[in-house]
Amino acid sequence: MRSSTELSRTRRNRVRISFSVLLRLADDDRFVLFDSPKRPGAFGPPGGVIKYFPPAVRILDALGFRPERTGAASAKLKGDLRGTLPHSALRRFRSWFASGAYRESATECLRRELCEELVEVGVHGPLGTISEVQFAAIRAVREGPHAVPGKDYRQVRGFDVHELSMTNSAARDLSRTLIEAGEDDACPGVILANFDDIAHGRAGRALIAPQSAFLAGSSRLSPDLPPLR
């Protein structure tokens, strides 16, 4: 049986990873943000964690990947590219991720997340045409590995920021509907926030999730907000 010192050393040698896609939907200097079920009262960009497909399980197992499953929402987290790896496997993981094999593309991730999140924020109109929406890459932000205050692991995260390709009516309708929702007090799950709001961390009474800063640049402006457990 391993000692507590050995267990602590093992945890310190692991790296937490999380790779997500975010949607930048702007109206002049304002960005569309959604309320987050994991951080109630905090608003961030539409989008979420990329999922991997069953053929990737063998590859990730060989890398020593342990998926993160917490709380009542653990079933929804199945397949999320969020968990821990041995530090020694990080380079091989990055190579696999860059290949795009057996995981969602940015388009697949955003379409799935939009279908889920539109229901959560009470905007149902565009659901039937989400499969027609296309996206264009803006930037890829990579963080870490770096220490996490109060945790015994280091962390690596990726945020791929995309915007709508305004090439068809589905994209134009989605953009218009969400901007109107952000201006409508009767739709509290969607807000519009400008960069000053994001930098301050609040828009009125709403907290702004720190990843919102990546809609405007590659720099984080504030620390993470803790999720529900």
C-alpha positions in Angstrom: 0.0 0.0 0.0 1.4 3.4 -1.0 2.1 6.0 1.6 0.4 9.4 1.6 3.6 10.9 0.5 3.8 8.6 -2.5 0.1 9.4 -3.4 0.8 13.1 -3.2 3.8 12.8 -5.4 1.8 10.8 -7.9 -0.9 13.5 -8.0 1.7 16.3 -8.4 3.2 14.4 -11.4 -0.2 14.5 -13.2 -1.5 17.4 -15.4 -5.1 18.4 -15.6 -6.2 19.0 -19.2 -9.3 20.7 -20.7 -9.9 21.6 -24.3 -12.9 23.7 -25.4 -14.3 25.7 -28.3 -15.9 29.1 -27.7 -18.3 31.0 -30.0 -17.7 34.7 -30.5 -20.9 36.3 -31.5 -20.6 40.1 -31.5 -22.9 43.1 -32.1 -20.6 46.1 -32.5 -18.6 46.2 -29.3 -20.9 43.8 -27.4 -20.6 40.0 -27.1 -23.3 37.4 -26.6 -22.9 35.5 -23.3 -24.9 32.6 -21.8 -25.7 31.8 -18.2 -23.8 28.7 -17.1 -25.6 25.8 -15.3 -22.2 24.8 -13.7 -21.6 28.4 -12.4 -25.1 29.8 -11.9 -25.2 33.6 -12.2 -22.0 33.7 -14.2 -22.1 34.3 -18.0 -19.7 33.1 -20.6 -19.4 32.5 -24.4 -21.5 29.8 -26.0 -19.5 26.6 -26.5 -17.9 24.0 -24.3 -15.5 21.1 -23.9 -14.6 19.0 -26.9 -15.7 15.3 -26.8 -13.7 12.3 -28.0 -15.2 9.3 -29.8 -15.0 5.7 -28.7 -11.9 4.8 -30.9 -9.9 7.4 -28.9 -10.4 5.5 -25.7 -7.6 3.0 -26.5 -5.2 5.9 -27.3 -6.1 7.9 -24.2 -5.9 4.8 -22.0 -2.4 4.2 -23.3 -1.5 7.8 -22.4 -2.7 7.3 -18.8 -5.7 9.6 -19.2 -8.2 9.7 -16.4 -11.5 11.4 -17.3 -12.9 14.0 -14.9 -16.4 13.0 -13.6 -17.9 15.0 -10.8 -21.3 15.5 -9.3 -24.8 14.8 -10.6 -23.8 15.9 -14.1 -21.2 13.1 -14.5 -23.3 11.4 -17.3 -23.3 14.5 -19.3 -19.5 14.8 -19.0 -19.0 11.4 -20.6 -16.5 11.7 -23.5 -15.4 15.2 -22.4 -11.8 16.0 -23.2 -11.3 17.0 -19.6 -9.2 15.0 -17.1 -5.7 14.2 -16.0 -2.6 12.8 -17.6 0.9 11.9 -16.4 3.2 14.9 -17.2 5.4 12.6 -19.3 2.5 11.9 -21.7 1.7 15.6 -22.4 3.7 15.8 -25.6 2.1 12.7 -27.1 -1.3 14.0 -26.1 -0.7 17.3 -27.8 0.4 15.4 -31.0 -2.8 13.3 -30.9 -5.0 16.4 -30.3 -3.4 18.3 -33.2 -4.1 15.4 -35.5 -7.9 15.8 -34.9 -8.3 12.0 -34.9 -11.3 10.5 -33.1 -12.5 13.7 -31.5 -15.0 16.4 -32.3 -14.1 19.2 -34.7 -14.8 22.7 -33.7 -17.9 22.7 -35.8 -19.2 19.5 -34.3 -18.5 20.7 -30.8 -20.2 24.1 -31.3 -23.3 22.6 -33.0 -23.8 20.1 -30.2 -23.2 22.7 -27.5 -25.5 25.2 -29.1 -28.3 22.6 -29.3 -27.9 22.0 -25.5 -27.3 25.5 -24.4 -30.1 27.2 -26.4 -32.6 25.0 -24.5 -30.9 25.8 -21.2 -31.2 29.6 -21.8 -34.7 29.4 -23.2 -34.1 30.3 -26.8 -35.7 27.5 -28.9 -36.3 29.2 -32.3 -33.0 28.5 -34.0 -32.7 24.8 -32.9 -34.0 23.4 -36.2 -31.3 25.0 -38.3 -28.2 24.6 -36.1 -26.9 21.7 -38.4 -26.7 24.3 -41.2 -24.5 26.8 -39.4 -20.8 27.0 -40.2 -18.0 28.6 -38.3 -14.6 30.3 -38.9 -11.6 30.1 -36.7 -10.4 33.3 -34.9 -7.7 32.2 -32.5 -6.4 29.3 -30.5 -5.4 30.1 -26.9 -3.1 27.6 -25.0 -2.4 27.9 -21.3 0.1 26.0 -19.2 1.2 23.7 -17.8 1.1 25.9 -14.7 0.4 25.5 -11.0 -3.2 25.9 -9.8 -3.6 27.6 -6.4 -4.8 25.2 -3.8 -4.4 22.1 -6.0 -1.7 19.5 -6.1 -1.6 19.3 -9.9 -0.5 21.5 -12.9 -3.0 22.4 -15.6 -3.1 22.7 -19.4 -6.0 24.2 -21.2 -7.0 25.1 -24.7 -9.6 27.5 -26.0 -10.3 27.6 -29.7 -12.4 30.7 -30.5 -14.6 30.7 -33.6 -17.2 33.0 -35.0 -20.3 32.4 -37.2 -19.7 32.3 -41.0 -22.4 34.6 -42.2 -22.9 32.6 -45.4 -26.5 31.5 -45.1 -29.8 32.4 -43.5 -29.3 29.9 -40.6 -26.2 31.8 -39.3 -27.9 35.2 -39.8 -31.0 34.1 -38.1 -29.1 32.7 -35.2 -27.0 35.8 -34.7 -30.1 38.1 -34.9 -32.1 35.9 -32.5 -29.3 35.8 -29.9 -28.6 39.5 -30.0 -32.3 40.2 -29.6 -32.4 37.7 -26.6 -29.5 39.5 -25.0 -31.4 42.8 -25.2 -34.6 41.3 -23.9 -35.1 41.4 -20.1 -37.6 38.5 -20.5 -34.7 36.3 -21.5 -32.4 36.4 -18.5 -30.2 33.5 -19.7 -28.6 35.6 -22.4 -26.8 39.0 -22.0 -24.7 41.3 -24.1 -21.4 42.5 -22.5 -18.7 44.8 -23.9 -15.0 44.5 -23.3 -15.0 46.8 -20.3 -17.7 44.6 -18.7 -15.5 41.5 -19.3 -12.4 43.2 -18.0 -14.3 44.4 -14.9 -15.8 40.9 -14.3 -19.4 42.1 -14.2 -22.2 43.4 -16.4 -24.8 44.8 -14.0 -25.5 42.1 -11.5 -24.1 39.3 -13.7 -20.7 37.8 -13.1 -18.6 37.4 -16.3 -16.7 34.1 -16.6 -13.0 34.7 -17.2 -12.8 32.8 -20.5 -14.9 35.6 -22.0 -11.7 37.6 -22.3 -10.6 35.3 -25.1 -13.3 36.7 -27.3 -11.3 39.8 -27.6 -7.7 38.6 -27.2 -5.4 35.9 -26.0 -4.9 37.1 -22.4 -6.8 36.0 -19.3 -7.9 38.9 -17.2 -9.2 37.2 -14.1 -8.9 33.9 -12.2 -11.4 31.0 -12.6 -14.8 30.9 -10.9 -15.4 27.6 -9.1 -18.0 25.3 -10.6 -20.7 23.5 -8.8 -19.7 20.1 -7.4 
